[in-house]
Amino acid sequence: MDKSCDFLVVGSGIAGLCYALHASKFGSVVMITKKKDSESNTNHAQGGIACVLDPTDSFESHIKDTLNTGKGLSSEESVRILIEEGPLRIKELIDWGVRFSRSDTKKTNPYGLHLGKEGGHTVNRIVHANDLTGREVEEKLLLRAKEIPNIRILEHHCAIDLITNYHLSKKANDDLKCYGAYVLDSISRTIFSVRSRITFLATGGTGRVYLHTTNPEIATGDGIALAYRAGADIANMEFIQFHPTTLFHEKAESFLISEALRGHGAILRNASGEEFMDKYHPMKSLAPRDVVARAIDNEMKISGEPCVYLDIRHASAAQTRKHFPHIYSTCKKFGIDITKDLIPVVPAAHYLCGGVKVDLWGKTSIKNLYASGEVSCTGVHGANRLASNSLLEALVYSRRAAQDSGISIKKISLIPASSIPPWDDSGTTDNEEWILLSHNLKEIQSVMWDYVGIVRSDLRLHRAMRRIQLLEKEIDSFYKRTKISLKLLELRNIVTTARLIVCSALKRKESRGLHYTTDYPEQNDRYWKKDTIITRTARS
């Protein structure tokens, strides 16, 4: 079976949907998503979207906050584009029906929105829909996409590999191009090719590489692994943002306690009830996330306790319930009334600041392949992401990618179906030994959490690399002799992504932003003020 389209979109979060909506003006769009169409990292984004809307704020202030948080690795040009184009993207969301929280006070911005404050920001500029911003945005964009005849969404479909020169009769040393992807229908377990003139990766992040994460089950690094196997440049994989505050409860599955709660006045306290962030940063509990995560990690090591606490008891209970209804109701299910009780919290893997390297228009190093959102590295985040810049990045750069690819598509011909060989799974069998692979998954996650977490060392990283390489060989062997399933694809992508993270961390001989190593505890601008780039140079 063969399908074709002008634009193939892999992923259905805010980046994929925004791109699809704009690209549909130029041609047909097929969007594949490996779960239901609404399941994405976007859905789990609580905080909001950082944007300059208040008259007392300025582009330069937001740029400065972003660059300061990025610790010298953010591209000022990328950041300026993000922030100066941000207000137009917020207006677009409102025009598309997204309902953001309104201000109780006198209107101070063009839309009368309530603007919150989060760590690393010097002013209130966080546009939000209570504490479920991602869900609100996802729902409205999805509804709009379903109204457009040019957009077709295939649920329960997963990309196996990108189709490039290597799959065709073309020489491997020709200009590397993407012609679409091999896709698995995980319900029928059939595999087919999707030919496209443009392919767009919007697969989100990599949180499930770690044992503890705020990310949903789908965040298995698929797009990064796809792009790496195809030969694209991958950048800055060592910079994993650990969200400082996830609910510490055995049944909570790392439920995220939004940074906006600290913006609302919540204070971090240790097991003795003492406020401790003043020892680590002048912004105290509103310090950038890397600082807060390391501070919590240190306090837990000092005390021997398994968590620290957030305290919002001093704020108005009514206001807390109003602005954080989801957090309030979820904590209440676990017997915690956040207006009266301390909230036990621990850090968890949250966001990848690196990814598939792209230019200012979302183009990767492979022709006809674009990327946006958490899967990409635009240069905005550098060594650490400023809170709530991620959704804005997805909006701004997905729209730019659609604009650029919509122009480029006029010069791109769709490759004939006869040029693409059918997927060959001869010699493979259905293997019921998933229990063996589930142990592989747990081992990867444990190794990454123990050795490639908030605080690293060369000893830990080399130990992690040896184990990850061994696991990768086992998984690759299983992959080659077994009929493909969604779980097997995800495991393959997880182990590839894990190795890229460890390899990048070993390359950086300094501590910068989210990458902290005890062997090189200082930031070194003389040698390491540059991106870490990894490219697969040989086809195995």
C-alpha positions as CSV (number, residue, x, y, z in Angstrom):
1,M,0.0,0.0,0.0
2,D,1.3,3.5,-0.9
3,K,0.0,6.9,0.1
4,S,1.1,10.3,-1.1
5,C,0.7,13.9,0.0
6,D,2.4,17.3,-0.4
7,F,3.1,17.5,3.4
8,L,3.7,14.6,5.7
9,V,3.4,15.7,9.4
10,V,4.7,13.3,12.0
11,G,3.1,14.2,15.4
12,S,-0.1,16.0,16.4
13,G,0.9,18.4,19.2
14,I,0.9,22.2,18.9
15,A,3.9,22.2,16.6
16,G,2.4,19.6,14.2
17,L,-1.1,21.1,14.2
18,C,0.1,24.7,13.8
19,Y,2.3,23.6,10.8
20,A,-0.6,21.6,9.3
21,L,-3.0,24.5,9.5
22,H,-0.7,26.8,7.7
23,A,0.7,24.2,5.2
24,S,-2.8,23.2,4.2
25,K,-3.0,26.5,2.3
26,F,-0.3,25.2,-0.1
27,G,-1.3,21.6,-0.5
28,S,-2.5,18.3,0.9
29,V,-1.5,17.3,4.5
30,V,-1.3,13.8,6.0
31,M,-0.7,13.9,9.7
32,I,0.3,10.7,11.6
33,T,0.1,10.3,15.3
34,K,0.9,7.1,17.1
35,K,-1.9,7.3,19.7
36,K,-5.2,9.3,19.6
37,D,-5.0,12.6,17.8
38,S,-5.2,14.6,21.1
39,E,-2.4,12.7,22.9
40,S,0.8,14.9,23.0
41,N,3.2,16.7,25.3
42,T,1.2,19.8,24.5
43,N,-1.8,18.4,26.4
44,H,0.3,18.1,29.5
45,A,1.6,21.7,29.4
46,Q,0.2,23.4,32.5
47,G,2.0,26.8,32.8
48,G,1.3,28.8,29.7
49,I,2.9,30.8,26.8
50,A,5.4,33.5,27.5
51,C,4.7,36.6,25.4
52,V,5.2,40.4,25.5
53,L,1.7,41.9,25.7
54,D,1.7,44.2,28.7
55,P,2.6,47.9,28.0
56,T,5.1,47.8,30.9
57,D,7.0,44.8,29.3
58,S,9.3,44.9,26.3
59,F,10.8,42.7,23.7
60,E,14.2,43.5,25.0
61,S,13.3,42.5,28.5
62,H,12.0,39.1,27.3
63,I,15.0,38.6,25.1
64,K,17.4,39.4,28.0
65,D,15.6,36.9,30.3
66,T,15.8,34.2,27.6
67,L,19.5,34.8,26.9
68,N,20.4,34.9,30.5
69,T,18.7,31.6,31.1
70,G,20.3,30.0,28.0
71,K,23.8,30.6,29.6
72,G,25.5,31.9,26.4
73,L,24.4,29.2,24.0
74,S,21.1,30.7,22.8
75,S,21.1,32.3,19.3
76,E,20.1,35.9,19.8
77,E,18.7,36.0,16.2
78,S,16.5,33.0,16.9
79,V,15.4,34.4,20.3
80,R,14.6,37.8,18.7
81,I,12.4,36.1,16.0
82,L,10.6,34.1,18.7
83,I,9.8,37.1,20.9
84,E,9.0,39.7,18.2
85,E,6.7,37.3,16.3
86,G,5.1,36.0,19.5
87,P,2.2,38.6,19.8
88,L,0.9,37.7,16.3
89,R,0.8,34.0,17.2
90,I,-1.1,34.7,20.4
91,K,-3.6,36.8,18.4
92,E,-3.9,33.9,15.9
93,L,-4.7,31.5,18.7
94,I,-7.4,33.8,20.0
95,D,-8.8,34.1,16.5
96,W,-8.8,30.3,16.3
97,G,-11.0,30.1,19.4
98,V,-8.4,29.5,22.2
99,R,-9.8,30.9,25.5
100,F,-7.1,32.3,27.7
101,S,-7.7,33.3,31.3
102,R,-8.8,36.9,31.7
103,S,-7.6,39.5,34.1
104,D,-9.7,40.4,37.2
105,T,-8.3,43.9,37.2
106,K,-8.3,46.8,34.7
107,K,-7.4,45.8,31.2
108,T,-3.6,46.3,30.7
109,N,-3.0,44.5,27.5
110,P,-4.8,44.3,24.1
111,Y,-6.9,41.2,25.0
112,G,-7.4,41.8,28.7
113,L,-5.6,38.6,29.6
114,H,-4.3,37.5,33.0
115,L,-0.5,37.4,32.8
116,G,1.3,35.1,35.2
117,K,5.0,35.0,36.2
118,E,7.4,32.1,36.3
119,G,11.0,31.3,37.1
120,G,13.6,33.3,35.2
121,H,11.1,36.0,34.1
122,T,11.5,39.5,35.5
123,V,7.9,40.6,34.8
124,N,4.5,39.0,34.4
125,R,4.1,37.8,30.8
126,I,2.7,34.2,30.9
127,V,-0.5,33.9,28.9
128,H,-2.5,30.9,30.2
129,A,-5.8,29.0,30.4
130,N,-5.9,28.5,34.1
131,D,-3.4,25.6,34.7
132,L,-4.3,23.6,31.6
133,T,-3.1,25.8,28.8
134,G,-1.8,23.0,26.7
135,R,-5.0,21.1,26.7
136,E,-7.0,24.2,25.7
137,V,-4.7,25.0,22.8
138,E,-4.5,21.4,21.6
139,E,-8.3,21.1,21.6
140,K,-8.9,24.2,19.6
141,L,-6.2,23.6,17.0
142,L,-7.4,20.0,16.6
143,L,-11.0,21.1,16.1
144,R,-9.9,23.5,13.4
145,A,-7.7,21.0,11.7
146,K,-10.6,18.5,11.4
147,E,-12.6,21.2,9.6
148,I,-10.1,21.5,6.8
149,P,-10.6,19.0,4.0
150,N,-6.9,19.3,3.0
151,I,-5.8,17.7,6.3
152,R,-6.1,14.0,7.0
153,I,-5.2,12.7,10.4
154,L,-4.1,9.0,10.8
155,E,-4.4,7.9,14.4
156,H,-2.5,4.9,15.8
157,H,0.2,5.3,13.1
158,C,3.9,5.5,13.7
159,A,6.8,6.4,11.5
160,I,9.4,3.6,11.3
161,D,12.1,5.3,9.3
162,L,12.4,8.3,7.0
163,I,12.8,7.5,3.3
164,T,16.0,9.0,2.0
165,N,18.5,8.4,-0.8
166,Y,19.7,5.2,1.1
167,H,16.4,3.5,0.3
168,L,16.5,4.4,-3.4
169,S,18.7,3.5,-6.3
170,K,20.4,6.9,-5.9
171,K,24.0,7.1,-4.7
172,A,24.5,7.7,-1.0
173,N,26.8,10.6,-1.7
174,D,24.1,12.5,-3.6
175,D,22.6,15.5,-1.7
176,L,20.7,13.8,1.1
177,K,16.9,14.3,0.7
178,C,13.8,13.0,2.4
179,Y,11.0,11.6,0.3
180,G,8.5,10.6,3.1
181,A,8.5,7.8,5.6
182,Y,7.7,4.1,6.2
183,V,4.7,4.0,8.5
184,L,3.3,1.3,10.8
185,D,-0.5,1.0,11.3
186,S,-0.3,-0.3,14.9
187,I,-3.8,-1.6,14.9
188,S,-3.6,-3.8,11.8
189,R,0.2,-4.1,12.1
190,T,0.6,-3.3,8.4
191,I,3.5,-1.2,7.0
192,F,3.3,1.1,4.0
193,S,5.1,4.1,2.6
194,V,3.9,7.6,2.6
195,R,5.5,9.6,-0.2
196,S,5.6,13.4,0.4
197,R,7.2,16.4,-1.1
198,I,7.9,17.8,2.4
199,T,8.2,15.9,5.7
200,F,7.8,17.7,9.0
201,L,8.8,16.3,12.3
202,A,6.8,17.4,15.3
203,T,7.1,14.3,17.6
204,G,7.8,16.1,20.9
205,G,10.3,15.2,23.5
206,T,12.3,12.3,25.1
207,G,11.1,12.2,28.7
208,R,10.5,8.5,28.7
209,V,14.2,7.9,28.4
210,Y,14.2,8.6,32.1
211,L,12.8,6.6,35.1
212,H,11.0,9.7,36.4
213,T,9.4,12.2,34.0
214,T,6.5,14.6,33.6
215,N,6.1,13.4,30.0
216,P,3.3,11.1,28.7
217,E,4.1,7.6,27.5
218,I,4.4,8.8,23.9
219,A,7.5,10.9,24.6
220,T,10.0,8.3,23.4
221,G,12.4,10.5,21.2
222,D,10.9,9.2,18.0
223,G,11.6,12.2,15.8
224,I,15.2,12.6,17.0
225,A,15.9,8.9,16.4
226,L,14.3,9.0,13.0
227,A,16.3,12.1,12.0
228,Y,19.6,10.7,13.4
229,R,19.2,7.4,11.5
230,A,18.5,9.3,8.3
231,G,21.7,11.4,8.7
232,A,20.5,14.7,10.1
233,D,22.5,16.9,12.4
234,I,21.5,16.5,16.1
235,A,22.4,19.2,18.6
236,N,22.8,19.8,22.3
237,M,21.3,16.6,23.6
238,E,23.1,16.9,26.9
239,F,20.7,19.7,28.0
240,I,17.8,17.9,29.7
241,Q,15.6,20.1,31.8
242,F,14.5,18.5,35.0
243,H,11.3,20.1,36.3
244,P,12.1,21.0,39.9
245,T,8.6,20.3,41.2
246,T,6.6,17.1,40.5
247,L,4.3,15.7,43.1
248,F,6.0,13.2,45.4
249,H,3.4,10.5,45.8
250,E,3.6,6.8,44.9
251,K,0.4,7.0,42.9
252,A,0.9,10.4,41.3
253,E,3.1,9.2,38.3
254,S,5.3,12.4,38.5
255,F,2.3,14.8,38.3
256,L,3.8,18.2,37.5
257,I,3.3,21.1,39.9
258,S,3.5,24.1,37.5
259,E,6.2,26.7,38.0
260,A,3.3,29.2,37.9
261,L,2.5,28.2,41.4
262,R,5.9,29.6,42.5
263,G,5.1,32.7,40.3
264,H,1.9,33.0,42.4
265,G,4.0,33.1,45.6
266,A,4.7,29.5,46.6
267,I,7.9,29.0,48.6
268,L,10.2,26.0,48.6
269,R,11.0,24.5,52.0
270,N,13.2,21.7,53.1
271,A,12.2,18.8,55.4
272,S,12.8,21.0,58.4
273,G,10.4,23.6,57.1
274,E,13.1,26.1,56.3
275,E,13.1,28.3,53.1
276,F,16.3,27.3,51.3
277,M,16.4,28.9,47.9
278,D,17.9,32.2,49.2
279,K,21.2,30.2,49.7
280,Y,21.3,29.4,46.0
281,H,20.1,32.3,43.9
282,P,18.9,35.9,44.4
283,M,15.6,35.1,42.7
284,K,15.0,32.5,45.4
285,S,12.1,30.2,44.5
286,L,11.7,31.9,41.1
287,A,15.3,31.1,40.0
288,P,15.8,29.3,36.7
289,R,14.9,25.7,36.6
290,D,18.4,24.3,36.5
291,V,19.3,26.2,39.6
292,V,16.2,25.1,41.5
293,A,16.5,21.4,40.4
294,R,20.1,21.3,41.6
295,A,19.2,23.1,44.8
296,I,16.5,20.6,45.6
297,D,18.8,17.7,44.7
298,N,21.4,19.0,47.1
299,E,18.9,19.6,49.9
300,M,17.6,16.1,49.6
301,K,21.2,14.7,49.8
302,I,21.9,16.9,52.9
303,S,18.8,15.8,54.7
304,G,18.5,12.3,53.4
305,E,14.8,12.9,52.9
306,P,13.1,11.8,49.6
307,C,11.5,15.2,48.8
308,V,11.2,18.9,49.7
309,Y,8.0,20.9,49.9
310,L,6.1,23.8,48.2
311,D,4.2,26.1,50.5
312,I,1.4,28.2,49.1
313,R,-0.6,28.3,52.4
314,H,0.0,32.0,52.9
315,A,-1.8,33.0,49.7
316,S,-5.6,33.5,49.2
317,A,-7.2,30.0,49.1
318,A,-9.9,31.3,46.7
319,Q,-7.3,32.7,44.3
320,T,-5.2,29.6,44.5
321,R,-8.2,27.4,43.7
322,K,-9.2,29.8,40.9
323,H,-5.9,29.9,39.1
324,F,-4.8,26.3,39.7
325,P,-8.0,24.2,39.6
326,H,-6.3,21.2,38.0
327,I,-3.4,21.1,40.5
328,Y,-5.8,21.7,43.4
329,S,-8.2,18.9,42.4
330,T,-5.4,16.4,41.5
331,C,-3.6,17.0,44.8
332,K,-6.9,16.7,46.7
333,K,-7.3,13.2,45.2
334,F,-4.1,12.3,47.0
335,G,-5.2,13.8,50.3
336,I,-3.3,17.1,49.9
337,D,-5.2,20.4,50.2
338,I,-2.7,22.8,48.7
339,T,-4.3,25.8,50.4
340,K,-3.7,24.2,53.8
341,D,-1.0,21.6,53.4
342,L,2.6,21.5,52.3
343,I,3.0,19.9,48.8
344,P,5.8,17.2,48.7
345,V,7.8,17.6,45.5
346,V,10.8,16.1,43.7
347,P,12.5,16.9,40.3
348,A,11.7,14.8,37.2
349,A,12.9,14.9,33.5
350,H,10.7,17.4,31.8
351,Y,12.1,19.0,28.6
352,L,14.8,18.5,26.0
353,C,16.5,21.8,25.0
354,G,18.4,20.1,22.1
355,G,17.1,18.0,19.2
356,V,17.2,18.0,15.4
357,K,19.2,21.0,14.4
358,V,17.2,23.5,12.3
359,D,17.7,26.9,10.8
360,L,15.5,30.0,11.2
361,W,12.9,28.5,8.9
362,G,12.8,25.0,10.5
363,K,14.9,23.3,7.8
364,T,17.1,20.4,8.9
365,S,20.4,19.4,7.3
366,I,18.4,16.9,5.1
367,K,16.6,18.5,2.1
368,N,12.8,18.6,2.3
369,L,12.9,17.7,6.0
370,Y,11.7,20.2,8.5
371,A,11.2,20.1,12.3
372,S,9.7,22.2,15.0
373,G,8.7,22.0,18.7
374,E,10.6,20.0,21.3
375,V,12.0,17.6,18.7
376,S,14.0,20.5,17.2
377,C,16.9,22.7,18.2
378,T,16.2,26.2,16.9
379,G,18.9,27.9,19.0
380,V,16.3,29.5,21.2
381,H,16.9,27.6,24.5
382,G,20.6,27.2,24.5
383,A,21.8,25.4,27.7
384,N,18.5,26.0,29.5
385,R,14.9,26.8,28.5
386,L,13.2,29.9,30.0
387,A,9.8,28.8,31.4
388,S,6.9,28.9,29.0
389,N,9.0,29.7,25.9
390,S,8.4,26.2,24.5
391,L,4.8,26.6,23.3
392,L,5.7,30.0,21.8
393,E,8.6,28.4,20.0
394,A,6.4,25.7,18.5
395,L,3.9,28.3,17.3
396,V,6.4,30.7,15.8
397,Y,8.7,28.2,14.2
398,S,6.0,25.9,12.9
399,R,4.4,28.9,11.1
400,R,7.8,29.9,9.7
401,A,8.5,26.3,8.5
402,A,5.0,26.2,6.8
403,Q,5.7,29.5,5.1
404,D,9.1,28.4,3.9
405,S,8.1,24.9,2.8
406,G,4.9,26.3,1.1
407,I,7.2,28.3,-1.1
408,S,9.7,25.5,-1.6
409,I,7.2,22.9,-2.6
410,K,6.6,24.5,-6.0
411,K,10.1,23.3,-7.0
412,I,9.8,19.8,-5.5
413,S,8.4,16.8,-7.5
414,L,6.7,13.9,-5.8
415,I,8.9,10.8,-6.2
416,P,7.2,8.0,-8.2
417,A,5.8,5.1,-6.1
418,S,7.8,2.7,-8.2
419,S,11.0,4.3,-6.9
420,I,10.4,3.3,-3.3
421,P,11.0,-0.4,-2.4
422,P,8.2,-2.0,-0.3
423,W,9.0,-2.7,3.3
424,D,10.8,-6.0,3.6
425,D,10.1,-8.0,6.8
426,S,11.0,-11.4,5.4
427,G,12.7,-13.6,7.9
428,T,11.0,-12.0,10.9
429,T,8.6,-13.7,13.2
430,D,6.1,-12.6,15.9
431,N,7.9,-12.9,19.2
432,E,6.0,-13.1,22.4
433,E,9.0,-12.3,24.6
434,W,8.1,-8.7,25.3
435,I,8.9,-9.3,28.9
436,L,12.6,-9.4,27.9
437,L,12.3,-6.0,26.2
438,S,10.3,-4.5,29.1
439,H,13.3,-5.3,31.2
440,N,15.5,-3.6,28.7
441,L,13.3,-0.5,28.9
442,K,13.5,-0.4,32.7
443,E,17.2,-0.8,32.6
444,I,17.7,2.1,30.1
445,Q,15.5,4.3,32.3
446,S,17.3,3.4,35.5
447,V,20.7,3.9,34.0
448,M,19.8,7.3,32.6
449,W,18.3,8.4,35.9
450,D,21.2,7.2,38.0
451,Y,24.1,8.2,35.8
452,V,22.8,10.9,33.4
453,G,20.6,12.9,35.7
454,I,20.8,16.3,37.4
455,V,24.4,15.9,38.5
456,R,26.8,14.0,36.3
457,S,30.5,12.9,36.2
458,D,32.7,11.3,33.7
459,L,32.7,8.0,35.7
460,R,28.9,7.9,35.7
461,L,28.7,8.8,32.0
462,H,31.2,6.2,30.8
463,R,29.4,3.6,32.9
464,A,26.1,4.7,31.3
465,M,27.6,4.5,27.8
466,R,28.8,1.0,28.3
467,R,25.4,-0.2,29.4
468,I,23.5,1.7,26.8
469,Q,25.6,0.4,23.9
470,L,25.1,-3.2,25.1
471,L,21.4,-2.7,25.4
472,E,21.3,-1.1,21.9
473,K,22.9,-4.2,20.4
474,E,20.4,-6.5,22.1
475,I,17.5,-4.4,20.9
476,D,18.8,-4.0,17.4
477,S,19.2,-7.8,17.2
478,F,15.7,-8.3,18.4
479,Y,14.4,-5.7,16.0
480,K,16.0,-7.4,12.9
481,R,14.4,-10.7,13.6
482,T,11.0,-9.7,14.9
483,K,7.8,-8.3,13.3
484,I,7.5,-4.6,14.1
485,S,5.2,-3.4,16.8
486,L,4.7,0.0,18.4
487,K,6.4,-1.0,21.6
488,L,9.4,-2.3,19.7
489,L,9.7,0.9,17.7
490,E,9.5,3.0,20.8
491,L,12.2,0.9,22.6
492,R,14.4,1.2,19.5
493,N,14.0,5.0,19.5
494,I,14.5,5.3,23.3
495,V,17.8,3.5,23.3
496,T,19.1,5.5,20.3
497,T,18.1,8.8,22.0
498,A,19.6,7.7,25.3
499,R,23.0,7.0,23.6
500,L,22.8,10.5,21.9
501,I,22.2,12.1,25.3
502,V,25.2,10.3,26.9
503,C,27.5,10.9,23.9
504,S,26.7,14.7,24.0
505,A,27.2,14.9,27.7
506,L,30.6,13.2,27.4
507,K,31.6,15.7,24.7
508,R,31.0,18.8,26.9
509,K,33.9,19.3,29.3
510,E,32.3,22.0,31.4
511,S,29.2,22.7,33.4
512,R,26.7,25.0,31.6
513,G,23.0,25.4,32.3
514,L,21.3,22.0,32.5
515,H,24.5,20.1,32.1
516,Y,26.3,19.9,35.4
517,T,29.3,17.7,35.9
518,T,31.4,17.4,39.1
519,D,34.6,16.8,36.9
520,Y,34.2,20.2,35.2
521,P,32.1,22.3,37.7
522,E,32.8,25.7,36.0
523,Q,31.4,27.2,32.8
524,N,34.2,27.6,30.2
525,D,33.4,30.2,27.5
526,R,36.8,29.9,25.9
527,Y,36.4,26.4,24.6
528,W,32.8,25.3,25.0
529,K,30.6,28.3,24.0
530,K,29.3,26.3,21.1
531,D,26.7,23.7,20.2
532,T,27.4,20.0,20.5
533,I,26.7,18.4,17.1
534,I,26.3,14.7,16.4
535,T,25.7,13.3,12.9
536,R,25.5,9.7,11.8
537,T,28.2,9.6,9.1
538,A,28.0,6.0,8.1
539,R,25.0,3.8,7.2
540,S,25.1,0.6,9.2
